[in-house]
Amino acid sequence: MKKLTPKLINALEWIAEGNQFEVCTSFGRCLGNTAIKGENPPSNLKTAIDQLFSHNLIFTNETETYGIRWESCHVSEKGLAMLKEARSIK
């Protein structure tokens, strides 16, 4: 990916600030449910997550809460480099 769109930059910045987007990976009623932890999430967050993940700009980490598995998104080294470059262009 050569250049990030403003919407992808916004989503990447939101995650880099420590906000979280989580997806339930436990089989059962909550499978696929999402949990957004943070203030003012971008309106296009789910779409942006897919694009950022496909370009290895974010990675996931699995945690377990009360026996339910969740995948949470974090910015990768490549994502941090792209974000730094995008900020320097502004």
Buried (B, 14 or more C-beta within 10 A) or exposed (E): EEEBEEBBBBBBBBBBEEBBBBBBBBEEEBEEBEEBEEEEBBEBBBEBBEBBBEBEBBBBEEEEEEEBBBBBBBBBEBBEEBBEEBEEEE
